[in-house]
Amino acid sequence: MPIQCDYHMHTPLCKHAAGPMEAYVERGIELGLKEIGFSDHNPLPDGRGANVRMAEEELDYYVNRVQELQLQYRGKIDVKLGIELDFIEGLEDYLAAQIARYPWDYIIGSCHYFDNACQIGTWTRQFPGTPDQQWVRYCEQVKKLARSGLCDIIAHLDVVKRSTKQPTSVGLDAITGALEEIARTGVCMEINTSGYRHSELNSPQPYPNLAFVEMALKLGIPLTVNSDSHAPQQVGTMFPTIENFLHVRGCRQLCRFDQRQRMTYDL
């Protein structure tokens, strides 16, 4: 069977996505998906990272809109309620309370910042250190996210490569260590196909790159495939390519979610 779910889609509320939410759902139906899920960027306190996420006062509206779409498209496609949760050290209690307030189907956890004030991005080209130091620091964040229990899906592993800085074996070993920690905790990881749209990468590739996906398969990490869409036409980006890659390597199951319960479907 083909890939059935795309759980990583944004909305104009995050200030860097475009298109009505209905258009994302309609695209999912056109592609033959069985489930589609919105996971816009979560609000953070005191306006942190406000230029790329919902405001706190918009979160109720976001949840209500997804629930309206669930009713509107019932019988055509299952619309899931998710959120992309930024893991920020020191804000764990805030994040846990945010999660507890709503009936999420899944939480996608991401590491976009190195600092509590959300001023230093994980893939900044102005990182004050070597490429290996940047990769190692990012991977330490990912390990903490995996251990936190806050999320159901780890987002775009190795997104630090958007910095265009190439690591040596030290940085690559750090990614290996992050994968091993994800496997140990049992959390799901996404194969995020947005990298095929990112021109700054050395070559078109997902997050994580396919070599790391192979490693994830060997480690038994549960997987899902997401597009990280910021426009309706991006839904399902390169899914047939990833589907073939996984099938050739013996992957026969992917994850789906409902009310934060993980299940599998046959690929």
C-alpha positions as CSV (number, residue, x, y, z in Angstrom):
1,M,0.0,0.0,0.0
2,P,1.2,3.6,-0.5
3,I,2.0,6.1,2.2
4,Q,-1.4,6.9,3.7
5,C,-0.7,9.9,6.1
6,D,0.9,13.3,6.0
7,Y,1.0,14.8,9.5
8,H,3.2,17.9,9.1
9,M,1.3,20.8,7.6
10,H,1.4,24.5,8.5
11,T,-1.1,27.3,8.2
12,P,-0.9,31.1,7.7
13,L,-1.1,31.5,11.5
14,C,2.7,30.7,11.6
15,K,3.3,33.8,9.4
16,H,5.4,31.8,6.9
17,A,2.9,29.5,5.2
18,A,0.2,30.3,2.7
19,G,-3.1,29.0,1.5
20,P,-6.5,28.1,3.1
21,M,-6.5,25.1,5.3
22,E,-9.2,23.5,3.1
23,A,-6.8,23.6,0.2
24,Y,-4.3,21.4,2.1
25,V,-7.0,18.9,2.9
26,E,-8.3,18.9,-0.7
27,R,-4.8,18.2,-1.9
28,G,-4.6,15.3,0.4
29,I,-7.8,13.9,-1.0
30,E,-6.5,14.4,-4.5
31,L,-3.4,12.4,-3.7
32,G,-5.4,9.5,-2.2
33,L,-4.2,10.0,1.4
34,K,-6.3,8.5,4.1
35,E,-5.2,10.9,6.9
36,I,-3.9,14.4,6.9
37,G,-2.8,16.4,9.9
38,F,-2.1,20.0,10.8
39,S,0.8,20.7,13.1
40,D,1.5,24.4,13.1
41,H,4.2,26.0,15.3
42,N,3.1,26.2,18.9
43,P,3.0,29.6,20.8
44,L,5.8,30.4,23.2
45,P,5.6,32.7,26.2
46,D,6.6,36.4,26.1
47,G,6.5,36.6,22.4
48,R,9.5,34.3,21.9
49,G,10.0,33.4,18.3
50,A,6.8,35.3,17.5
51,N,7.7,35.9,13.9
52,V,7.4,32.2,13.0
53,R,4.5,30.9,15.1
54,M,1.0,31.4,16.4
55,A,0.4,33.8,19.2
56,E,-1.0,32.3,22.4
57,E,-4.4,33.9,21.9
58,E,-4.6,32.2,18.5
59,L,-4.2,28.6,19.8
60,D,-7.9,28.2,20.6
61,Y,-8.9,29.4,17.1
62,Y,-6.4,27.0,15.5
63,V,-7.7,24.0,17.4
64,N,-11.3,24.9,16.6
65,R,-10.5,25.3,12.9
66,V,-9.0,21.8,12.7
67,Q,-12.0,20.4,14.5
68,E,-14.3,22.1,12.0
69,L,-12.4,20.5,9.2
70,Q,-12.6,17.1,10.8
71,L,-16.4,17.4,10.6
72,Q,-16.4,19.0,7.2
73,Y,-14.4,16.2,5.6
74,R,-15.7,13.3,7.6
75,G,-16.1,10.3,5.3
76,K,-13.6,11.8,2.7
77,I,-10.4,11.9,4.7
78,D,-9.5,11.9,8.4
79,V,-8.1,15.3,9.5
80,K,-5.9,15.0,12.6
81,L,-5.1,17.6,15.2
82,G,-1.4,18.1,15.8
83,I,1.1,20.7,16.7
84,E,4.8,21.3,16.1
85,L,6.2,21.8,19.6
86,D,9.5,23.6,20.0
87,F,11.6,22.0,22.7
88,I,13.1,24.8,24.8
89,E,15.0,23.9,27.9
90,G,13.5,25.7,30.9
91,L,10.0,25.8,29.4
92,E,9.1,22.1,29.9
93,D,6.3,22.9,32.4
94,Y,4.9,25.5,30.0
95,L,5.0,23.1,27.1
96,A,3.5,20.2,29.2
97,A,0.6,22.5,30.2
98,Q,0.0,23.6,26.6
99,I,-0.2,19.9,25.5
100,A,-2.6,19.0,28.3
101,R,-5.2,21.7,27.4
102,Y,-6.2,20.2,24.0
103,P,-7.2,16.8,22.5
104,W,-4.1,16.4,20.2
105,D,-3.8,13.4,18.0
106,Y,0.0,13.7,18.0
107,I,2.8,16.1,19.0
108,I,5.7,16.7,16.6
109,G,8.7,17.8,18.6
110,S,11.4,20.0,17.0
111,C,14.6,21.7,18.0
112,H,14.8,25.1,16.3
113,Y,16.7,27.1,19.0
114,F,19.8,26.6,21.1
115,D,18.8,29.2,23.7
116,N,15.9,29.8,26.0
117,A,15.3,33.3,24.5
118,C,14.9,31.8,21.1
119,Q,17.5,34.0,19.5
120,I,20.1,31.4,18.3
121,G,18.7,29.1,15.6
122,T,19.9,25.6,15.4
123,W,20.9,26.0,11.7
124,T,22.2,29.5,11.8
125,R,25.1,30.3,9.6
126,Q,26.4,32.6,12.4
127,F,26.9,29.9,15.0
128,P,29.8,30.9,17.3
129,G,31.8,27.7,16.9
130,T,32.9,25.0,14.5
131,P,30.5,23.0,12.3
132,D,31.1,20.0,14.5
133,Q,30.3,21.9,17.6
134,Q,27.0,23.1,16.0
135,W,26.1,19.6,15.0
136,V,27.0,18.1,18.4
137,R,25.0,20.8,20.3
138,Y,22.0,20.2,18.1
139,C,22.1,16.5,18.6
140,E,22.3,17.0,22.4
141,Q,19.1,19.0,22.1
142,V,17.4,16.2,20.1
143,K,18.4,13.6,22.8
144,K,16.8,15.8,25.5
145,L,13.7,16.1,23.4
146,A,13.5,12.4,22.9
147,R,13.9,11.8,26.6
148,S,11.4,14.5,27.6
149,G,8.2,12.5,26.8
150,L,6.7,15.7,25.4
151,C,6.3,14.5,21.8
152,D,5.2,11.6,19.7
153,I,7.3,12.3,16.6
154,I,10.8,13.7,16.3
155,A,10.8,16.4,13.5
156,H,13.3,16.8,10.7
157,L,16.4,15.2,12.3
158,D,19.6,16.7,10.9
159,V,17.9,20.0,9.9
160,V,21.1,21.6,11.1
161,K,22.5,20.9,7.7
162,R,20.5,23.9,6.4
163,S,23.4,25.9,7.8
164,T,25.3,24.5,4.8
165,K,28.2,23.7,7.2
166,Q,29.6,20.3,6.6
167,P,30.5,18.2,9.7
168,T,33.4,15.8,10.0
169,S,33.1,12.4,11.5
170,V,32.6,14.0,15.0
171,G,29.4,15.7,13.9
172,L,28.2,12.7,12.0
173,D,28.8,10.5,15.0
174,A,26.6,12.9,17.0
175,I,23.7,12.2,14.6
176,T,24.3,8.5,15.1
177,G,24.2,9.0,18.8
178,A,20.9,11.0,18.5
179,L,19.4,8.1,16.5
180,E,20.5,5.6,19.1
181,E,18.8,7.7,21.8
182,I,15.6,8.0,19.7
183,A,15.6,4.2,19.4
184,R,16.2,3.7,23.1
185,T,13.3,6.0,24.0
186,G,11.0,4.4,21.5
187,V,9.7,7.6,20.1
188,C,8.7,7.8,16.4
189,M,10.7,9.8,13.9
190,E,9.5,11.5,10.7
191,I,11.1,11.3,7.3
192,N,10.6,14.9,6.4
193,T,10.5,15.5,2.6
194,S,10.8,19.3,2.8
195,G,14.5,19.0,2.1
196,Y,13.7,18.3,-1.5
197,R,12.4,21.9,-1.7
198,H,15.4,23.5,0.1
199,S,17.8,24.9,-2.4
200,E,20.5,25.6,0.1
201,L,21.2,21.9,0.6
202,N,24.1,20.4,-1.4
203,S,21.7,17.9,-3.0
204,P,17.9,17.2,-2.8
205,Q,17.3,15.0,0.2
206,P,15.0,14.5,3.1
207,Y,15.5,15.1,6.8
208,P,17.3,13.0,7.9
209,N,19.2,12.1,4.8
210,L,18.7,8.6,3.4
211,A,21.8,7.2,4.9
212,F,20.5,8.1,8.4
213,V,17.1,6.7,7.4
214,E,18.8,3.4,6.7
215,M,20.4,3.6,10.1
216,A,17.0,4.3,11.7
217,L,15.6,1.2,10.0
218,K,18.4,-0.9,11.4
219,L,17.8,0.5,14.8
220,G,14.1,-0.3,14.6
221,I,13.0,3.3,15.0
222,P,9.2,3.7,14.2
223,L,8.8,6.0,11.2
224,T,6.3,8.2,9.6
225,V,6.6,10.2,6.4
226,N,5.7,13.9,6.3
227,S,5.9,16.8,3.9
228,D,6.3,19.8,6.3
229,S,4.0,21.7,3.8
230,H,3.8,25.4,3.9
231,A,1.6,25.6,0.8
232,P,-1.1,23.2,-0.4
233,Q,0.8,22.0,-3.4
234,Q,3.6,20.8,-1.2
235,V,1.4,18.1,0.5
236,G,2.8,14.7,-0.2
237,T,6.1,16.0,-1.6
238,M,8.2,13.1,-3.0
239,F,6.2,10.4,-1.2
240,P,6.5,7.9,-4.1
241,T,10.3,8.2,-3.9
242,I,10.4,7.6,-0.2
243,E,7.9,4.8,-0.5
244,N,10.1,3.0,-3.0
245,F,13.2,3.6,-0.9
246,L,11.6,2.1,2.2
247,H,10.1,-0.8,0.3
248,V,13.4,-1.8,-1.3
249,R,14.9,-1.9,2.2
250,G,12.2,-4.1,3.7
251,C,10.2,-1.5,5.5
252,R,6.6,-2.7,5.6
253,Q,5.0,-0.6,8.3
254,L,4.7,3.0,9.1
255,C,3.1,4.8,12.0
256,R,-0.3,6.6,12.3
257,F,-1.7,8.4,15.3
258,D,-5.1,8.9,17.0
259,Q,-5.5,10.7,20.3
260,R,-1.8,10.3,20.9
261,Q,-2.0,6.6,20.5
262,R,0.5,5.2,18.0
263,M,-0.6,2.5,15.6
264,T,0.9,1.1,12.4
265,Y,-0.4,0.5,8.9
266,D,1.1,-1.7,6.2
267,L,3.2,-0.1,3.6
